[in-house]
Every structure is written in C-alpha cells, then in structure tokens.
Amino acid sequence: RLYTIVKGFDVGFDECPYAKGSFRGEIGTMLNKLESDVGGVKSSIIKYYLETQDSLKQKFIEEQGTKVTYCEICGEPSQKKICNTCNLIKEIK
C-alpha cells in the first residue's frame, strides 16, 4: 500500500470480499506480524524485488525454452502480442 502511495498509483484500497481465510490473507497477516516484530521487513522485501527484477525477468525468459515474445505496449515478456495487464488496462479505459 505504501509503495503505491509513494509511486502515485491511483488505486483503491477496499478489501476483497473473498480475502478472509485466503492464502493471500494468511501471508498478509504473517507479513504484518513480521513487520511489527522486526521493523523494515516489508521495505526490505520490496527493495530486494526492485534490485533483482531484471535478473528475474531474464531467468523467466531462459526457463521458457522457446523464443519469448514481448508486449507491443509495455515491452514486458508475454505469450501474446499484448500482455494481459495491458489488455486489462485497455478495457478499463
């Protein structure tokens, strides 16, 4: 949530009605507990992801074993000409 606010993303923060009892909810609870026990855990996770995202993309490409195509809009690896994220954004607009 903080990351999206700092980056200026326009997103809503309503809780998903299916979140209770979900795996995602359990992970959120675990992360919140870790954050309260050891401050900065969430920040460290995000920082690590941002530092390694390029190598993670390269690993994804290598594991595909075939030629990877890229989204015509955002340039991210995709199995289609336009990735699902860009398709969703187009539909929303």
Secondary structure, 3 states (H helix, E strand, C coil): CHHHHHHCCCCCCCCCCCCCCCHHHHHHHHHHHHHHHCCCHHHHHHHHHHHHHHHHHHHHHHHHCCCCEECCCCCCEECCCCCHHHHHHHHHC
